Amino acid sequence: MLRQQALERGQQMIVVGELINASRKAVGAAIEAQDAGYILQVARDQMEAGADYIDVNAGIFVDKEGDYAEWMVRLIQENTDAVCSLDSPDPEVLTQALRVHQGTAMINSISLEKERYDAIIPIVAGTGLKVIGLCMSDEGMPVTKEDRLKIADKLINGLVKNNVKLENIFIDPLVQPVATDQSYGAEFLNAIEGIMTGYPGIHTICGLSNISHGLPNRKLLNMSFAIMAVAKGLDGLIINPLDRQIMAGLTAAETLAGRDEYCEKYLSAFRAGRFEL
């Protein structure tokens, strides 16, 4: 699998395509109807746009989540060279999906919440699986950089002690709406910098949409925030890769941050017409 080999070699920004999520009305309907053509098209579109992992989420189907997740993983991988991000807090769902997944999947996600932590650790321990670690504990959502770093430290050390390699860990410090508190954006960005400098070899990842919640022109805020996060060291994003503006912005941000040797990725994107927005 060429895509799997590229991921194993490592690269700068890891993009997880977020669109196959049952909470999206059209996707949920397609999953329930077993509409293979629709699901495959969404997967292929995201891959062609630059996604490294295809997130697979069937979470709204409580009684059938495992069966639907397994169906989607099998369908996508039999027809593409995609690697999947298995998006569920349920260990039984993850185990069922992993039975059919080819290559090294990403687990989305573990946290420091005791019930979730105890359920997911046996699945990832001693494996080569990638795992997203949410900076959340039983005490709730972190607010400050310091809160996030404390949780991140416990998550990282716990995973490493369970034989998860540092380079397979993606810490998500959790984005919160800047409309709720003006400090939330800065605290998140500072946490990214603290994690990336404090734990060499670790990765950081996040979803963007919460930062702009409740505000107009959300795409502008999301893209600006992503670019600022790249400057702090962020190297993973869970996004809609079909958004050409944000993908172009990320390419430019990585080049300006010194993460694009000889500007090769920037020039390749230019030649491919990805900057024609």
N, C-alpha and C positions, 0 to 999 in steps of 0.2 A: 504494500500500500504506500504509494508515493507520499500522500499527505501525512501518514503516520511517521514515515521516515524523516520528513522535514521537521516534524514536531519533536522527534527524539533528538535531532541534531541541535535543536534550540534556535531561537530567533528573538527578535526584539519584542514587538507588541503581539500579544495573543488576543485574538478576537473570538469571542463566543457569540454566535448568532442566536438571538433570543426569540425568534419569531414562532417557533413551534411550541407554543404554550397554550394549553387547553383553555386558559382563562380568556384568550382572544376568541371572540364569538365564532368567526369563520373557521378557525383552527379546531375549536371544540366540536363544531358540527361535523367537520371532516373526519376527526378521530372517531366520533361516535358512529358515523356512517361507513367507517373503514374505507374512506376515499383515498386510495393509494396514490392516484395521480396528483391530487392536490397537495398532499403531504410531501411527495417527492419533489414537486415543483418548488415548494417553499424551501426545501433543503438545498436543491440545486442552485436556486437563485442566490441564496446566502453564500454558498461556497464560491460561486463565480464572482461575487462581490468582495471576497477576501476573508470570509470566516474560516477560522482554523478548527473550531469545534461547533457542532450543531447541538444546541440545547434541546433536550427532549423532556417535556413536562406534560403529564396527563393528570395533574393533581386534582382537578375538579371531579374526577370519576372515582369516588372513594372505593367502591366495591370492585372496580375493574381497572384501577390504576396500573397495577402490575402487568396485566394482560395487554393493555394498550401500550404501555411503555415498551414491553417486549416486542410487540408487533411493529412499532415504529422503528426501533433499533434494527430489527431484522430487515425491514423494508428498505430503510435508508442505506444500510451497509451492503445489501445485496445488489443495489443499483447505483451506488456511488462509492467513492473512496473516503467518505466522511468518517471522522472520529466524533463520538458523541459525548456530550456533557449530560450526565444522568441527573435530572433535577427533581429530587424528592427527599423528604426527611424520613421516609419510611424504609427501614432496612430490608424488609421483605420485597418491596418494589425494586430497590437497587440490586438485590441479589438476583431477582428474576431477570432483570435487564442485563446484568453482567454475564449471565449464563450464555447469552447469544451474542454479546458484543465482541467484535474482533479488534484486536489491538488494545492500546492503553486508553481506557476511558477516563473522563474527569468526573469526580463525584461532587455534586452541588446540592448539599454542603454539610459540613459539620460546624458546631458552635460549642461554646463553653457551657451551654445549658446542660445540666447533668443528664437528663433523660436522652437528649439527642446525642450528646457526646458518647455516652455508654453504648448507644445503639449503633453508631457509625464506626467507632474505633475498630471493632472486630472485622469490619469489612475492608478497611484500608490498611490495617496493620500488616507489615511485612510484605506488602505488594508494591508493584510499580505504578499503581493508580495515582493520577493527579487528584488533588483534593482542595476544594475551596473552604477556607476557614473563616466563618463569620465572627466578627468581634462583638459577640452578644453573649451575655451570661444570664444566670437566673436573677441577677439584680436588674436586668433590663438593658436598654440601649445605652451605649456610652455617649458622653457629651463632649468631653475634652480630649485633646491629644493624649494626655496622661492616662485617661480611662481606657482608651483604645490600646495603648501600648502595653498596659498591664494584662489585658485580655489576650492580646496577640502573643505576648511572651509565654503565657500559660498554654495557649493552643500550640504554638510552635514546639515548645519543649515536650508537651504531651505527645504530639505526633512523632517527633524524632525518637522519643523513648520507645515508641511502638514501631520503630523501624520504618518510618516513612521518611524518605530522603528529603532533605531541605529543598532541593530543586523541584520537588513535586508538590510543594505547598504554595497555595495562592491565598494570601490573607486579604480579606475584604473588610476594611475598617468601617463600613456602612455609611452611606451618604444620607444626610438628613436635610430637610427643606430650609434653605436660607431665608425664606419668607417667615419662618417660625422664629428663627434666631439668627441675627446677622453674623454671629461667630461660627456658625456650623460649617460653612465652606472652608474657612481658614483652618479650623481645628482638624477637619478631615485631611486637608492638604499637608498640614504639618505632621499628621500621623503617618501619611504615606512616606514622607521624607525620613521620619524616625525609624520606621520599619525597614526601609530599603538600605539605610546606612548602618543600622544596628545589627542586621542579620544578613550578611553577604551570602548571596545565592538564593535568597528567598524571592518569591514573586508577590506582587500586589495586584488586586483586581477589584472591580466594582461595577455596579450598574449606575447609570447616570441620572435617570429620570426624576428621582426624588429631589435633587438639588433645586429644580425649578418649579416644584409643585406649588400651585396657587398663584403663579406669576404669569404675565403675558409673554409672548414670543419665547416660548420655552426652548425651542431648538437653538436659539442664539446662546442662551445661558448654558445649555448642556454642552455645546461644542466648546465654548470658552472655558468651561470648567474642565473638560477633558484635556484640553491643551495645557492648562495650568498644572493638571495632575501629572501629565507626561514630564513636564519640567521638574517635578518633584521626584520622579523615578517610577511612576506607575507603569507597569508593563503588561496589563491585562484589562480588558473591558468586555462587559456583557452588554451588547448593543444590537441595534438594527443595522446590519451591514449594508442594507439597501439604501440607507441615507448617504448619498454621495457626498454631501457637504461635510459630514462628520468624518467620513473615511478619508477625504482629501485633507481635512484639517489635521487628522492624526498623522498622516504621512509627512506633512510639512512640519509638524511639531517634533516628530522623531528626528528629522533631518536637522532642525535647528538646535535640538538638544544633544547633538553629537552621537546619535545612535543609528547612523546610516552611512556606512563607510563609502567614501567617494560619491556620496549622494546617489547611490545606485537605485535604491527603492524609489526615491523621488523621481529620478529620470525615467525609470520603468513605468511608473504610474502616469507620468506626463505623456510618454509615447503611446500608452494604452488608452489615452483619452479620458482618464479618470478625473482630470481637473476641469473638464468641460461641464460645469454645473448648470 
